[in-house]
Amino acid sequence: MIRDRGTMKWTAMMLPEHLKLLKEWKQESYVELPRELAEWELEELQQSIERAVIKNKNIMLTVRENANYLQWSGVIQAIDEENQWLILETITNTKHIPLRKIYAAHLEDDYND
């Protein structure tokens, strides 16, 4: 009975550079492309951010960086409209988040008001 090990048999003959490139290529093939937000989603996002600024409440932002979604929680200190930045004060530091990378925003403890 022949036992074929698939691509495992070839890895011993590959250079480390080739293995690295193959690994990167495989990761790229699983990357989810960002989708454009609909107009109503953009309006909802804007309203959530405005409500957080007016009420000075904590907000949970979902931000797309590279191929990942990161979540940041904090209080919005300012919005720099000229440079299109949102300045978010978290527990440990201050983040400057590009407005175009914000994917979702949810006010924390919004159900009390």
Buried (B, 14 or more C-beta within 10 A) or exposed (E): EEEEEEEEEEEEEEEEEEEEEEEEEEEEEEEEEEEEBEEEEEEBBEEBBEBBBEEEBBBBBBBBEEEEEBEBEBBBEEBEEEEEBBBBBEEEEEBEBEBEBBBBBBBEEBEEE
